[in-house]
Amino acid sequence: MTSVTIKPDVSGVKGGLDAIVRQVAEALAQGLNAAGQVGVRHVVLEADARGIKARSGALFASIKSLEIDDLTIEVGVPDASPARKYAGLLTAGGIRPKKGRALTIPIGKGATRGGTGRFTSVADAEAQLGKQLFRVGRTLGFNDGRNKFQPVFVLVSHVRGRNVLEPAIDKAKDEMTEAVQQVVDEVIKEGGLG
């Protein structure tokens, strides 16, 4: 018996395999982006259904999806977002004051018709109103000059979250997976890989 060692030149295949790997990686990135948008949409719809939108339009605009690695995305409000301080509304934890004993929630003269705050802080309200705010119970306000108290803020120790983020993503997981698979399938089909 005699053996023959055959060494075909496969150097051209390596370049082809590299191209296929690049195409699939690009497809996964596109698919993750599509899946992230599905997740964001579900979180916004769920939050709106639970009444968060009325005071938190900026919060909704700040909900994003971020690619963590080649197969993982994160949906929520990024740390760098100005609306990050309101992200607790989307979770079960809610919002608690970082310093001090209370959160100032705008009411009365402190809120617009849409329910958003007119002032960024108590000091800002005092500067813009030209009046010193004082406390009556759990409310901060001012005397309007006719001996009538005008409320500006209510003081609360905690704003309850609505727990929408994780349940919305759990509901969307199948649709998110389908979004990734659809993009990958298209690339495989178009590239003649399948």
N, C-alpha and C positions, 0 to 999 in steps of 0.2 A: 504494500500500500504506500502510496506516495501522496504527500499533501502539497497543496498550492496555496499560498497566501495571496489574496487579492486585495488590493488597496485602491479602490476607486477614488477619484478626485471629488470630494464632497464640499470643497470650499465655497462653491456657488450656493449650496443649500443653506449654509450658515447665514449668509446675507439675507436669504429669503425668510429664514426663521426669525431673524432679528426684526425684519419688516412686519412680520405677522405679530410678533410680541408687541411692537410699537402700536400697531393698529388696535389690538385688543386693549392695551393700556389706555389709549386715547378714548376708545369706546367706553371703557369703565369710567373714566373721568367724566365724559359727557353724560353717561347714565347716572352717575352719582349726583351730578348737577341737576338733572331732571328729577331724580328722586327727592333731592333736597327741596326743590320748588313744590313738589307734591306735599311734602311734610309741612312746609311753611304755610301753604294754603289750608291744610287741615287744621293747624293750630289757630290761624286767624279766624277761620269759620267757627271753630269751637268756642274761642274766646268771645267772638261777637254774639254767638248764641247764648252765652252765659252773662252777657251784659257788660263786659269789660270795655268795649269800644267807646261808650259814652264819654268817658273822661280820659281815654288813653290812646288817641289817634297816633301819637308819636311812638307809642309802644308797638303798635301793629306794624308800622313802617320799619321798625328796628329788628323785627324777627327775621333771622337769616339762617341759612344753612352753611356750614363750614366743613370742608373736607379735612378730616383728621389724618387719614392715610388712604392707601389705594382702594380700600374696601369699607371705609367707615366715614360717616358724616355725623355732624352734630347739629341739631336744630334748636334755636333759642335766641336770646339777645346777647350779642357779643359783649365782653367785658369793657371794650373801649366805647361802647355806645352811650350817648347821653341819657338814653332811656333805660339804661341798666338798673337804675335805682327803682324802677317800677316793675322789673322782671319778676319779682316775687308774686305779683298778682297772677301770674300764669302757673304758679306752683301751689302746693298745699301749704307751704310755709308762710306766705303772705309777706307783708312789709312791716318791719319794726324800726324804731329810730336808731340811728347809729350813734348819735350823741344826744344828750338830753333825755328827757323822760317821755316826750310826746311828739307825734307827727302833727303837722299843721295841715288840715284839709280845708281847702277854700270853700267858703259858703257865702251867701249874701253878696255884699260888696266886693268880696274877694274872688268871686267866680264870674265867668262870662255866662251868657245865655246857654252856651253849649256845655257848661259845666267844667270848663278848664280854668286853671288858676290865672288870675290877673297879675299876681306878684310872685317873685321867686323866694321871698322870705318875709319874716315879720319886719325886719329893718327896711326892706324894699317897700313894703306896704306903707309903713310910717312915712318914708321919704316921699312916695308918690301922692299919698293922701294929705300929707302935711299935718297929720294928727298922730298923737300918741295912742297906741292901742293898749287897752287894759282888759283884764280878765273878769268875766262873770261866769261862775261855774266852770264848765269846760269850753267856754267860748271866748275868743279874743275879738274885740271890736273897738269902736270909738263912739264918742258922743257927737252927734251930728250938729250940735249947736242949738238944737231945740229940745235938749234934754231927752233925746231919743237914742237908744243904743242901736248901733248899726253893726251887725256881726260881719266879720271878715274871715275868721278861721275857727274851726272846731278842733279841739285838741283830743287826739286819740293815742292810745298806747300801742295799737296794732291794727293793721288793715288785713283782713282775712284774704288769703289767696283763693283762687277759684279752681285750682288743680286741673288745668286744661292741657298743659304741655305734654306730660307723659301719656295720658289717656288718648289724646289726639294722635300722637305718633304711633301708639299701639294699634289704633284703628287703621292708620294709614300704611302700616308695614307691608301688607300684601301689594297695595298699589305702588308703593315705592320700589319694591322688588321687581314688579312688572315693568316699571319705567326703566330700570337698569337693564333688565333682560331684553327689552324691546330694542334698545340702542345697540347692545352687543349683538343681537341676532341680525340686525340690519348691516352692521359692519362685516360680520361673517358671510352673509349672503352676497353683499356687494363686492367683497374682496375675493370671492370664490374660495373661501376657506372651508365651506361646509358641505 
